[in-house]
Every structure is written in structure tokens, then in C-alpha cells.
Amino acid sequence: MVRAQRRTTSARSLVRPVPELTEDATVADAIGLLRRRRASLAVVRDSSGRLTGMESLDELLARNLQPQAV
């Protein structure tokens, strides 16, 4: 009989730094950063470093892939 070992994993060991974008980042730059970092969420900061929002890869892709009105 094989008994499962209990593993204790802390939340800290699972955490990765959240990517940061500036307000003037292009959609292409934002998508590229999130893909390179294998992240689905980034924080957005203004020119003084204050947090102004969050952006998700799903939202960026959805907005970028919608047909443009003519």
C-alpha cells in the first residue's frame, strides 16, 4: 500500500511578480508583455507610478480582435 505524502505549500512559493504597464503602452506591447511573462493580468500605472487600473490578456485580445466599424 502506498500512502500519499502531505505536501505543505505556502502561497508565497506560488506567487509571481505581476507585470506592469504604463498608461501609454500600446495594445500590442501589452499583449506581448503578458505573453512573454505567461501572465493573464497586469497592473497599469501612470507617469508618476500611481496605480490606475488593471488589464487582462483576455480583454486585450477581445478588444483587439473585434471587427472595426467602417
JOVENZI-V376676 format. One record per backbone hydrogen bond with DSSP energy under -1.0 kcal/mol. NH is the residue of the N-H (numbers start at 1). CO is the residue of the C=O. E is the energy in kcal/mol with one decimal. If there is no record, write none. Layout:
NH_CO_E / NH_CO_E
//
This chain:
14_11_-1.4 / 21_43_-3.0 / 23_45_-1.4 / 25_22_-1.8 / 30_26_-2.5 / 31_27_-2.7 / 32_28_-2.4 / 33_29_-2.6 / 34_30_-2.4 / 35_31_-2.4 / 36_32_-2.7 / 37_33_-2.4 / 39_34_-2.7 / 42_55_-2.5 / 43_19_-2.3 / 44_53_-3.0 / 45_21_-2.8 / 46_50_-2.4 / 49_46_-2.0 / 52_44_-3.3 / 53_44_-1.3 / 55_42_-2.7 / 57_40_-1.9 / 60_56_-2.3 / 61_57_-2.7 / 62_58_-2.5 / 63_59_-2.6 / 64_60_-2.2 / 65_61_-2.0
//
